[in-house]
Amino acid sequence: MEFPYTRDALWKKYLVEESRSHGARFNTHLLLDLLNMYSKERDVLCDPMGGIGGLLVGMTLGCHVHMIELEKRFVQIATLNERYIREKYQVPTYIKSSIIDGDCRKILPLPQVLGISLIITSPPYGSSVHPVDKYELHLAEIFGSTTQSGYGEHPDNIGNQSHELQRFVLAEVYRLCYETLVPGGKLITITKNSIRGGKVMQQDMSTVQACVKAGFEVEEHHHRLCSITARQRLHEKHTAGYKPIDKEDVIVFLKKERDGT
């Protein structure tokens, strides 16, 4: 399937204005489609690299949502979004949500008793991070920092590591996701390939290899058409060998139920 959402006209209906500071937010149209396709009411969702908390929109569909985020600044914004969604959409109190502050590699696997059946996450794209812009500099006055590399300032942030090291680290994250999910649960990754120095950085293939090694089976592979943003054009201008790609890979993995379970 090819999702045609080149732009996100919905995010302001669900998220606070400060969410603009995150350069790699979920496309809300895509996220709602995925939730409608792969989840049902009362399901438990998780995003181990939650950013500003885009997955919290799942609460409006009656799902419980747990997320983990390393960057303090984005934890603050996610908390604002959690409150905003609950109040605006009158989310019942029995719908649970949590924002866990920390490194997912040290927090996962989450307990099986939580019953997490769907993980949706968008790990770092590698070379598609963007330089700081004026809006982020303005938000620095509010939050005391700015995402100078596009993902954050924490030294352990996966997005600020080399592409090669990211592949190694993300493989461990996917293994921990496998341990977190209940049997029959699904992991959905949203990534994008890139071109550096004329060479394609195949995030889709490395993701498939890592997830299969962790125990998952590939169930479906979709794409979302993407527009080339002003930030990407700016990054292209200032980063040698960078070339924006106009498709995201949306890959659905299944944790099969084992015999006798």
Protein Blocks (a to p, Z undefined) as FASTA:
>chain_A
ZZfbfbccklmmmpcfklmmpmbbccfklmmmmmmmmgcehiacddfblonolmmmmmmn
opacddddfblklmmmmmmmmmmmmmmnopafklccdddeddfklmmccdfklopabdcd
dddehjmpccddfklmmmmmmnopacfkonambfklmklpcfklmmmmmmmmmmmmmmmp
cghiacddddddddeehiacdfklmmmmmmmmnopacfbdcdddddddfklmmmmmmmgh
iacdfbdcdddddddddehZZ
